[in-house]
Amino acid sequence: MRQRNAYGTQRLLRDLIATGLMQQERPSASERLESMLGAELTGVLRSTLTGTPGPAHRLQPRRAA
């Protein structure tokens, strides 16, 4: 019985560590993408994927012919 409790304790500690790592302050996916691609291209990509018009940028999404 003691081994089983020790295993449960280890799993609990592992889960708490994983939860803590998920709560760390880090940029959102949108912010990370914008830092890699730039604000203009990210805006065009977002509006193309979601179909919602974004703020006016120099680059405009175009539909394929």
Secondary structure as UniProt FT lines:
FT   HELIX           2..22
FT   HELIX           29..37
FT   HELIX           39..50
//
